[in-house]
Amino acid sequence: MLPIVKNKSLIPEIAEKIAASYKEIDTAHHIDHCPLPRYPVLVEVIEDLREILYPGYRNRDRLHSGNVIYYVGSIVDRLYDRLEVLCERAICHGQNSRTPCTPEIQASIGQTAQQKTIAFLQQIPDIRHMLAKDVKAAYAGDPACKSLDEVIFCYPGLEAITVYRLAHALHQLQIPLLPRMMTEWAHSKTGIDIHPGAQIGKYFFIDHGTGIVIGETTVIGNWVKLYQGVTLGAASFPKDETGELIRNTKRHPTIEDGVVIYANATILGGKTVIGKNSVIGSSVWLTSSVPEGTTVMIEKPGLRIRNPATELFDWRI
């Protein structure tokens, strides 16, 4: 049997048309500009950060008090090198996204990236303290959980919260792009979408988690528990006189201490405040504030049950 001859004569023409489209559509390429942060490197950074946040759980056996400082030191050294480059590229993009940086700007950005990288790494002990409280909240809030180790190994909610707390620290340092890249990576893994700009207090527990959305200006207090499908979102998107969206406003709700929000509830609006120790039931749609200690439930729906085989069961509950 004769080999099949591939006809590639049109490939140059196709490539030329694709390249020409880059000039026609300037918003969908990044050519001749400052290099962007590389996603694979960012994922490696997240993995290294999780390794020092939860040492001994993932990649290293026989970790003990005698060798842990050397192990952590080697990871932090690697983190510094990678994170500094990522920060430099993100800052460069944030300042001047559509044109190359001059050598003078590049030098200034490099110095800023070093300072912010160190400032971020110095926060890791505090982030560990916060995450330890989140682990305890999960164990305290789920009767099916058998141990704290089970939370760290198995709970996607903790996975999303871990990446969020890291990304939020970078967000507070005003590093552009990287925080959102991190939380969107966690979103793709867990189905939990937490904007890095959200403010979340201590002992935060996400049970099951799939489909949760927490918007940028959401404020969440301590000991808050969310179930799957909860949306803490914006009621509307106000625009200015030119028709552009108004940004940098409080668009998402405030959830005070001790609130429990059950599955598929939707709470919207920057002026909406859920008072302390309130309970929001499943599938509730809420766009107004409720005072402390309130329970909000949907009226019990009617069910019609029918068995087509016998036609004997036909009633409403």
VENUR-V813597 format. One line per field, one symbol per residue. phi: phi as a letter, one per 30 degrees, with the letter a starting at -180 (. if undefined). Layout:
BEGIN
phi: ???
END
This chain:
BEGIN
phi: .dddcdccdddeddddddddddddcdcbabcibeddedeedddddddddddddbdicccbdhdbddcdddddedddddeedddddddedddedddadcbdddedddddddddddddddeddddeedddddddddddddddcbdddcaddddddccdddeddededddddddddiddieededddddeddcicccddddcbddhcbccijeidbbdecdbbdchcbcceidccbcdabdbddcjdddchbdccdccdeidcbdeidbbbjdcdbcdehdbcddidcbbbdbdeidccbdeeddcccbcddchccbbcc
END
